Amino acid sequence: MVRSITFLLPALALSFSPPPLPRRSVHQLVLSRPNLLFSTIEEAQQSDATVALPHDEQYSFKMGKSVQYWLDYQPESTDGAENLRNAAARAIQQAGTDARARRYWSYHLARATFFAGQGAAAVLNYRLFDSSKSDSSSTPSSSSSYDLNLLDNDDGNDDAPETPLATGGFDVLFNFIGSIFPEAVATWEQDWVAIKDGKFSVPYDMRQGVRSRQVNPFYLADQSRRYIKEARSILTRRNRRLDSDIGAKPANDDSFPYPDYYKNNFHFQSDGWFSKDSAKVYDSSTETLFLGRQDAMQRLCLYSMSSWAKEQGVSGGGEGLKMLEVACGTGRLNAFVRDNYSAAEMVASDLSKYYLEEAKGHAERWEKFAKREDRNKKIGKFSVLQAAAEELPFEDNSLDVVFNVYMFHEMPTEARRKSAMEMARVVKPGGLVVWVDSVQKGDRPSLDDSLGNFQYLNEPHYPSHLVEDVPKLFVEAGLECFEKHVASTSKSLSFVKPKAKAKKEEEAF
Ligand SMILES: C[S@@+](CC[C@H](N)C(=O)[O-])C[C@H]1O[C@@H](n2cnc3c(N)ncnc32)[C@H](O)[C@@H]1O
């Protein structure tokens, strides 16, 4: 039993992820510097090396030191077990530095253990009870459903490789855990350095201690129940690849004008973005996929907010700022951002009314906690808004900060272009736009050959995302490049709206 759980533990994530330790390409050999895996991010921050990347290097971003760190990043060895041991030792060493570090690391390692256990249980459940995986009548599909081209990937290649879940042996599995766990440790290390540097505060739900619902056994049991059920459906759809498994529809009485590409069940999640159940299981699903490091990757957007706020002389609580999150999803990150800019006015927008309901819940829990932590804390107005990123219902030049996380990879290029134009339109001269999404080709050369595998988790626009010239979209919309940061498999690009240019345009008008 223990043997099979060890075997199954990473298999769920494996089935979604690129194979470990990809072969080194010539490109990579040219770009690579010595292995920095177990040097600290602080050491990497001493380095002033210039970074050469496709697309981004043509623009004048101030490169955060994390860019070079992740460009160089390689698992230390080809032996998964050795990587695992070294990463665990690294985490323990980090945790031992002081009481604050101990809390930070205990919290993150506990979360990772929970998500790993949940992933193991889900795969076990799938392996034991799913009959469709041996159903020979389930033939892979090459056409789209609802005539919306939902399944046809941008690169025209729909030949999903068989999931390693069905074929992976111990060597593959160990190598996988040996690459993902050190990667998570390195991500937390970077996050912890940013916290110590004062870029943002420790996650508020960590400060909540036993009051956090994350330690409530009833909440955890409910989350696991939802996740295990959902993972089984996802794996079934992922592996049988039937036409009828692709796509999602809004309720009959829902007349909101959703774009066609949106009516899809990305990641094969049940109901796509169109149900309460989908919204309730989303955070748990994605955090399991990322072994608990998604939060830290999302916090990338706080790096450039912090630099911008310093430059602008923004007061601690961000009083007077108007902020907008585009495509906030469940609003978990939104609450982290408000925790750092608590007095700012915040609008959380998304196309899914079900996800917006979740976002309200996160906001309410954070507000309650923030008031308990400091009765005198000024808390800015919060609202949610159902709106498409391509058509933001705000006046020109009306917001100080606009941020957007993990949306572009689920859109066709034209929708990305329109969304960039809209974010640029609504931000004030001098204001900041922060974009976060998956790394692209060239950001992590060692992953270049395998990143594209994510498309097989019903992510039809992921191939074009990998090569999209994102800075071009924002620069053509009138913004100037600000900062670039990377954390594991996510990157952040930020932009500011030039003050002088906006003034000139006004005068010309
Ligand atoms: C992968 S989720 C990311 C959610 C959230 N930003 C996060 O980081 O957890 C993508 C989100 O984008 C939203 N979305 C997709 N297309 C959109 C559009 N055109 N306008 C507004 N929201 C959109 C979806 O409803 C979903 O909540």
The ligand as a Tripos MOL2 file, in Angstrom:
@<TRIPOS>MOLECULE
LIG
   27    29     1     0     0
SMALL
NO_CHARGES

@<TRIPOS>ATOM
      1 C1         -6.5680   30.4120  -15.1040 C.3       1 LIG1
      2 S1         -7.7830   31.3830  -14.3430 S.3       1 LIG1
      3 C2         -6.8160   32.5180  -13.3780 C.3       1 LIG1
      4 C3         -7.6060   33.1530  -12.2780 C.3       1 LIG1
      5 C4         -6.8350   34.0430  -11.3210 C.3       1 LIG1
      6 N1         -6.3000   35.1970  -11.9810 N.3       1 LIG1
      7 C5         -5.7560   33.2470  -10.6560 C.2       1 LIG1
      8 O1         -4.5800   33.5830  -10.8550 O.co2     1 LIG1
      9 O2         -6.0610   32.3180   -9.8990 O.co2     1 LIG1
     10 C6         -8.3470   32.3830  -15.6770 C.3       1 LIG1
     11 C7         -9.4460   33.3390  -15.2770 C.3       1 LIG1
     12 O3         -9.6100   34.2350  -16.3410 O.3       1 LIG1
     13 C8        -10.9790   34.5020  -16.5120 C.3       1 LIG1
     14 N2        -11.1160   34.9600  -17.8980 N.ar      1 LIG1
     15 C9        -10.8170   34.2740  -19.0170 C.ar      1 LIG1
     16 N3        -11.0620   35.0250  -20.1020 N.ar      1 LIG1
     17 C10       -11.4980   36.2230  -19.6530 C.ar      1 LIG1
     18 C11       -11.8860   37.4320  -20.2890 C.ar      1 LIG1
     19 N4        -11.8780   37.5550  -21.5910 N.pl3     1 LIG1
     20 N5        -12.2610   38.4480  -19.5050 N.ar      1 LIG1
     21 C12       -12.2830   38.3450  -18.1600 C.ar      1 LIG1
     22 N6        -11.9330   37.2290  -17.5080 N.ar      1 LIG1
     23 C13       -11.5330   36.1810  -18.2460 C.ar      1 LIG1
     24 C14       -11.6550   33.1800  -16.1740 C.3       1 LIG1
     25 O4        -13.0070   33.3520  -15.8420 O.3       1 LIG1
     26 C15       -10.8000   32.7070  -15.0170 C.3       1 LIG1
     27 O5        -11.3070   33.1640  -13.7970 O.3       1 LIG1
@<TRIPOS>BOND
     1     1     2 1
     2     2     3 1
     3     2    10 1
     4     3     4 1
     5     4     5 1
     6     5     6 1
     7     5     7 1
     8     7     8 2
     9     7     9 1
    10    10    11 1
    11    11    12 1
    12    11    26 1
    13    12    13 1
    14    13    14 1
    15    13    24 1
    16    14    15 ar
    17    14    23 ar
    18    15    16 ar
    19    16    17 ar
    20    17    18 ar
    21    17    23 ar
    22    18    19 1
    23    18    20 ar
    24    20    21 ar
    25    21    22 ar
    26    22    23 ar
    27    24    25 1
    28    24    26 1
    29    26    27 1
@<TRIPOS>SUBSTRUCTURE
     1 LIG1         1 GROUP 0 **** ****
